[in-house]
Amino acid sequence: MEFYLHRIHYKNGTNGALYHKQQFLCFCIELPWRLNHRNVSCIPDGTYEMRPFFSLRFKHHLRLIDVPGRSGILLHPANNAQTELRGCIAPVSQLTGIGRGLGSRRALDKVLMRIEGLRETHEAITLTVISDFSGR
């Protein structure tokens, strides 16, 4: 199962749109591109495996595997990239500014519904991240 994140980088954050089978699912927010430095930068473009994960803090969410130079990168709920993210990706239902949005849990649940039932099939889940730097 393949997801695509098309994003635009700005000085203070990154906004994107998440697609599955060419269908728009939700927006995403991230930190700005800062040369892939841990805790202050969004991740580099590429294709990453995603696996379902559960934690007490975020409940059900997704973990990205083998992100170059990074560890612990998640797709988890957050509505403000600057105050709630440290390199992860947050789906949001509505964008309210650069790196800010609303309805993050609802947007994540929409993504998780798409992958429901894949545990039995063991089908790989991938996220391809594609950037446009024109927002700078």
N, C-alpha and C positions, 0 to 999 in steps of 0.2 A: 504494500500500500504506500503510495507516494503523496507527499504534501510538498507544496512549493511556497516559499516565503519571498515575495518581491518587496524590497525595502529601499527607502531613500534616506541617506544620511544627512544630518544637519549638524551644526556646531554643538548644539546642546542635547541632542538625542537622535534616535532613529525611529522612523515610523514605517510600518510595512502592512502588507495584505497577505493573508494566508489562504491558499487554494488547495482543494482536493478535487481531482478529476476536472480541472478547469472551472470549478465552481467556487466562488468566493465563500469563505467560511466566516472570517472575522479579520479585524485589524490586529496588529502586534506592535508593541512598543519595546524599545531597548535603549541602552546607553549609547552615546555617540561612538564612532570609530576612533579608537585611540591606540592604533597599532597592535591590537590584540593583547594589551596589557591586562593582567588579571585584576578583577574587581572594579575596573574603571572603563572597560571597553566592551562593545558588542563583539560577537564572534566573527571570524572570517567567513567569507563565502565558501560554499562547498556543499557536499552531500553527506549527511550524517544519519546513522541509524538512531532511531528513537525507541525506547522501551518504557512500558508502563511502570510506574513507581508509586509508592505510597509513603508518606511521612505524616507525623502528627501535625507538623506545622502547615503543610500545604494540602494534606489529604491526597486524593488521587491526582497525579500529574504525570509528566513525561520527562525522561532523562535522555539527553543527547550523549552518544557514545563516540569516543575518539575524536574529540575536537582538538585540533593541533594547539599545543601549548597551554591547554586548559583542562580543568577537571570540575566535576560537579555542576555542569551546565544543565539547566532545567528549563522546561516550558511550564511555568507555574503562574498562578494568579498574582497580579499586582496592577495598580492603577497609576503609578508614578515611577518612571524609570530611575530618576535621580535619587529618590529616597527609599525605594523598595527593591531595586535590582543591583546585582553585583556581577553582571555579565550574562545573566540569563535572559530569556525571552518571555514576555507576558502577552498573552492574547487579551484583547479588549473588544467589547461590542461596539464602542463608539470612541473616536479620537476627539480629545478636547484641546489638544495642543501638541507640541513636539515632545515626544516621550511621555505623554499623558493620555489617559483614557478613562472610560467608565465601563462597568459591567464585566470585569475580568473573569470572575468565577463562572458566569453564564457563558462567556465565550469559550473558556477552557472545557466546560461540560459539553459544548457543541462539538469540539474536537474529539473529546474522549468517546462520545457516542459513535463517531465514525470508526473507531478502532475496536469497539465492543465486539466480542466474539472471536477476535484474532488469536487469543491464547490457545484455543483448541487447534487452530490451523497452523500455528507457528509461522505465519506469514511475516516477513520483515516489514517494518515500518520505517520509511525514510523521510527526511526533510532536506530539500534542496534549497539553499539560501542564495539568492541572487541580488546584488546591490546595484543601485544607481547613485552615483556620487554627485548628481547635478544639484542637489539641494543645498550644497555648501555655499 
